[in-house]
């Protein structure tokens, strides 16, 4: 097991939920990753004001979902494969409240739902999810509602036939390539990592190892054009299940006006995006 997965296991998976359909797909991915790594799963909801009835039943059911995945016998024999906690906080400032609790103790991965086309649901969706990820600077998995996820909600199967890693000189692609290798190690399918070089030349990348001597297949592609558009176009043409990008946040005036490259890719992707801060 390599360093990224080790970090995940040592920490926890933090999944904010607003009880909407947007959050449902993200919950399924967060739960499956917790099952596979043994990381503690924290389901977190923010209410604008205090209430005597916090509606705990509105949280997605861990036991029911695992039963749907055929894990009932395992649970009866050994209990849940990880620790699960469901927390509610009260506060009008959603991003600040979420960020405070996300970084309050070691967190290995933030899992957020988002809506395609950057629409808003209740308080998750595009702007809040992006702002939270910028604030906490943690590895973050964005899962689009109605998009092409890599965890089956009905079976729990992890289908990662192809992972796309955009490659550039800056930020250094090593972190993203290693992250893709780690994710491939969790899949129920054979995985190909597609290293996409947008520009004039191909940079050398190494997929490394995650379990034993095994390594995913690495394929290299070179294309020219506008970086964000090419990443999105290739993700659709290649039926990519996951895009992994390293990120160093926003640099300069234009990034602050338009968003970073990672944020602009996120707004147009139909598959999950895993961002790994440099």
C-alpha positions as CSV (number, residue, x, y, z in Angstrom):
1,X,0.0,0.0,0.0
2,X,1.5,3.4,-1.0
3,X,1.6,6.7,0.8
4,X,-1.7,8.1,-0.3
5,X,-3.7,5.1,0.7
6,X,-1.8,4.9,4.0
7,X,-2.7,8.5,4.7
8,X,-6.4,7.7,4.0
9,X,-6.4,4.8,6.3
10,X,-4.7,6.7,9.1
11,X,-7.2,9.6,8.8
12,X,-10.9,9.6,8.0
13,X,-13.2,10.2,5.1
14,X,-15.3,13.4,5.6
15,X,-18.5,13.6,3.7
16,X,-20.8,16.7,4.0
17,X,-24.4,16.0,3.1
18,X,-27.4,18.1,2.5
19,X,-29.7,15.1,2.2
20,X,-30.2,15.8,-1.6
21,X,-29.8,13.5,-4.6
22,X,-26.6,15.4,-5.3
23,X,-25.2,14.0,-2.0
24,X,-26.4,10.5,-2.6
25,X,-23.8,9.6,-5.3
26,X,-21.0,11.1,-3.2
27,X,-22.2,9.1,-0.1
28,X,-21.9,5.8,-2.1
29,X,-18.4,6.6,-3.1
30,X,-17.4,7.7,0.4
31,X,-18.9,4.6,2.0
32,X,-17.2,2.2,-0.5
33,X,-13.8,3.8,0.0
34,X,-14.2,3.6,3.8
35,X,-15.1,-0.1,3.5
36,X,-12.0,-0.8,1.3
37,X,-9.5,1.2,3.4
38,X,-11.0,0.8,6.9
39,X,-10.9,4.6,7.3
40,X,-13.5,6.2,9.7
41,X,-16.4,7.7,7.8
42,X,-17.9,11.0,9.1
43,X,-21.2,12.1,7.6
44,X,-21.7,15.7,8.4
45,X,-24.7,18.1,8.0
46,X,-25.0,21.8,8.7
47,X,-28.3,23.3,9.9
48,X,-28.9,27.1,9.7
49,X,-30.4,27.1,13.1
50,X,-30.8,24.8,16.1
51,X,-33.8,22.4,16.2
52,X,-35.1,19.9,18.8
53,X,-35.4,17.3,16.1
54,X,-32.3,17.0,14.0
55,X,-33.8,14.4,11.6
56,X,-31.2,11.8,12.1
57,X,-33.2,9.5,9.9
58,X,-32.5,11.7,6.9
59,X,-28.9,10.7,6.8
60,X,-28.3,7.9,4.2
61,X,-28.4,4.5,5.8
62,X,-25.0,2.7,6.0
63,X,-26.5,-0.6,7.0
64,X,-29.1,-0.6,4.3
65,X,-26.6,0.3,1.6
66,X,-24.2,-2.4,2.7
67,X,-27.0,-4.9,2.8
68,X,-27.8,-4.0,-0.8
69,X,-24.2,-4.7,-1.7
70,X,-24.6,-8.2,-0.2
71,X,-22.5,-7.6,2.9
72,X,-25.2,-8.5,5.5
73,X,-23.6,-11.8,6.5
74,X,-20.2,-10.1,7.0
75,X,-21.8,-7.4,9.2
76,X,-23.6,-10.0,11.3
77,X,-20.4,-11.9,11.8
78,X,-17.9,-9.2,12.4
79,X,-19.8,-5.9,12.6
80,X,-19.2,-2.9,10.3
81,X,-15.8,-2.9,8.6
82,X,-15.1,0.7,9.8
83,X,-16.3,3.3,12.3
84,X,-19.2,5.5,11.2
85,X,-20.3,8.8,12.8
86,X,-23.1,11.1,11.9
87,X,-22.8,14.7,13.0
88,X,-24.9,17.8,12.8
89,X,-23.6,21.3,13.3
90,X,-25.5,24.6,13.5
91,X,-24.3,27.8,11.9
92,X,-25.2,30.2,9.1
93,X,-21.8,30.2,7.5
94,X,-21.7,26.9,5.7
95,X,-18.2,26.8,4.3
96,X,-16.6,28.1,7.5
97,X,-18.5,25.5,9.6
98,X,-17.6,22.6,7.3
99,X,-14.0,23.7,7.1
100,X,-13.7,23.9,10.8
101,X,-14.9,20.4,11.4
102,X,-13.0,18.9,8.3
103,X,-9.6,20.1,9.6
104,X,-10.4,19.7,13.3
105,X,-8.9,16.2,13.3
106,X,-6.8,14.2,10.7
107,X,-8.8,13.8,7.5
108,X,-7.5,11.8,4.7
109,X,-10.2,12.5,2.1
110,X,-13.0,15.0,1.5
111,X,-15.9,13.6,-0.6
112,X,-18.3,16.1,-2.1
113,X,-21.3,15.9,-4.3
114,X,-21.8,18.4,-7.1
115,X,-24.5,19.0,-9.7
116,X,-23.8,18.9,-13.5
117,X,-23.7,22.3,-15.1
118,X,-22.8,23.9,-11.8
119,X,-26.5,24.2,-10.7
120,X,-27.2,24.5,-7.0
121,X,-29.2,22.0,-4.9
122,X,-29.6,23.1,-1.4
123,X,-26.3,24.2,-0.1
124,X,-23.9,21.9,-1.8
125,X,-23.3,22.0,-5.5
126,X,-20.6,24.0,-7.4
127,X,-19.7,27.2,-5.5
128,X,-19.9,25.8,-2.0
129,X,-18.0,22.6,-2.9
130,X,-15.2,24.5,-4.6
131,X,-14.9,27.0,-1.8
132,X,-14.7,24.3,0.8
133,X,-12.0,22.4,-1.1
134,X,-10.0,25.6,-1.5
135,X,-10.3,26.4,2.2
136,X,-9.3,23.0,3.6
137,X,-6.6,22.1,1.0
138,X,-7.2,18.3,1.5
139,X,-7.4,15.5,-1.1
140,X,-11.0,15.9,-2.4
141,X,-13.2,13.6,-4.5
142,X,-15.9,15.5,-6.4
143,X,-18.8,13.2,-7.5
144,X,-21.3,14.5,-10.0
145,X,-25.0,13.8,-9.6
146,X,-26.2,11.7,-12.6
147,X,-22.8,11.5,-14.0
148,X,-20.5,8.5,-14.7
149,X,-19.3,7.4,-11.2
150,X,-17.0,4.6,-10.5
151,X,-18.9,2.9,-7.6
152,X,-22.2,1.1,-8.4
153,X,-24.9,2.3,-6.0
154,X,-26.7,-1.1,-6.4
155,X,-23.8,-3.5,-6.1
156,X,-20.9,-1.5,-4.6
157,X,-18.6,-2.7,-7.4
158,X,-15.7,-0.4,-8.1
159,X,-15.4,0.1,-11.9
160,X,-12.3,2.0,-12.9
161,X,-11.5,0.8,-16.4
162,X,-9.8,4.0,-17.2
163,X,-8.4,6.9,-15.2
164,X,-7.3,10.1,-16.8
165,X,-4.3,12.1,-15.5
166,X,-3.6,15.4,-17.2
167,X,0.2,15.9,-17.3
168,X,2.0,19.3,-17.2
169,X,5.3,20.6,-16.0
170,X,3.5,22.6,-13.3
171,X,2.1,21.3,-11.1
172,X,4.3,18.2,-10.9
173,X,2.3,15.2,-12.1
174,X,3.9,12.7,-9.9
175,X,1.4,13.1,-7.1
176,X,-1.6,12.7,-9.5
177,X,-0.1,9.7,-11.2
178,X,0.6,8.0,-7.8
179,X,-2.9,8.9,-6.7
180,X,-4.3,7.2,-9.9
181,X,-2.2,4.1,-9.2
182,X,-3.6,4.0,-5.6
183,X,-7.2,4.2,-6.8
184,X,-6.6,1.5,-9.4
185,X,-5.5,-0.8,-6.6
186,X,-9.0,-0.6,-5.2
187,X,-10.8,-1.4,-8.4
188,X,-12.7,-4.6,-9.2
189,X,-11.7,-4.1,-12.9
190,X,-8.4,-3.9,-14.7
191,X,-7.4,-0.3,-14.9
192,X,-5.6,1.8,-17.5
193,X,-4.1,5.1,-16.6
194,X,-4.3,7.5,-19.5
195,X,-1.6,10.2,-19.2
196,X,-2.8,13.1,-21.2
197,X,-0.1,15.6,-22.3
198,X,-1.7,18.9,-23.6
199,X,1.1,20.7,-25.4
200,X,4.1,20.2,-27.6
201,X,5.9,17.3,-25.9
202,X,5.4,14.2,-23.8
203,X,6.8,14.3,-20.2
204,X,8.0,11.1,-18.6
205,X,5.7,9.7,-16.0
206,X,5.9,6.5,-13.8
207,X,2.8,4.9,-12.6
208,X,4.7,3.2,-9.7
209,X,3.4,0.3,-7.6
210,X,0.6,0.2,-5.1
211,X,0.1,-3.5,-4.2
212,X,2.9,-6.1,-4.5
213,X,4.5,-6.0,-7.9
214,X,1.3,-5.1,-9.8
215,X,0.9,-1.8,-11.7
216,X,-1.9,-0.5,-13.9
217,X,-1.4,-0.2,-17.6
218,X,-0.1,3.2,-18.6
219,X,-1.0,4.8,-21.9
220,X,0.2,8.1,-23.2
221,X,-1.7,10.6,-25.3
222,X,-0.6,13.9,-26.7
223,X,-2.9,16.6,-28.0
224,X,-2.9,20.3,-28.7
225,X,-5.4,23.0,-27.9
226,X,-6.9,24.7,-24.9
227,X,-6.0,22.7,-21.8
228,X,-9.4,22.6,-20.1
229,X,-11.4,21.8,-23.2
230,X,-9.0,19.0,-24.2
231,X,-9.2,17.3,-20.8
232,X,-13.0,17.4,-20.8
233,X,-13.2,16.2,-24.4
234,X,-10.8,13.3,-23.9
235,X,-12.6,12.2,-20.7
236,X,-15.8,11.8,-22.7
237,X,-14.2,10.3,-25.8
238,X,-12.4,7.7,-23.7
239,X,-15.3,7.0,-21.3
240,X,-13.1,7.9,-18.4
241,X,-14.3,6.9,-14.9
242,X,-12.1,9.2,-12.9
243,X,-9.9,12.2,-13.5
244,X,-7.0,12.8,-11.0
245,X,-5.3,16.2,-10.9
246,X,-2.7,17.7,-8.6
247,X,-3.4,21.3,-7.8
248,X,-1.7,24.3,-6.1
249,X,-4.8,26.5,-6.0
250,X,-5.3,29.8,-7.7
251,X,-2.4,31.9,-9.0
252,X,-2.8,35.4,-10.4
253,X,-5.7,37.6,-11.4
254,X,-7.1,35.5,-14.2
255,X,-7.4,32.4,-11.9
256,X,-9.3,34.4,-9.4
257,X,-11.7,35.7,-12.0
258,X,-12.2,32.4,-13.9
259,X,-11.1,29.8,-11.3
260,X,-8.1,27.6,-11.4
261,X,-7.5,25.0,-14.2
262,X,-8.8,22.3,-11.8
263,X,-12.0,24.2,-11.0
264,X,-12.7,24.9,-14.6
265,X,-12.3,21.2,-15.5
266,X,-14.5,20.3,-12.5
267,X,-17.4,22.4,-13.8
268,X,-17.5,20.6,-17.1
269,X,-16.7,17.0,-16.1
270,X,-19.3,14.2,-16.2
271,X,-17.2,11.8,-14.1
272,X,-15.6,12.2,-10.6
273,X,-12.5,14.3,-10.1
274,X,-9.9,13.6,-7.4
275,X,-7.8,16.6,-6.6
276,X,-4.6,16.2,-4.7
277,X,-3.0,19.4,-3.2
278,X,0.6,19.9,-4.0
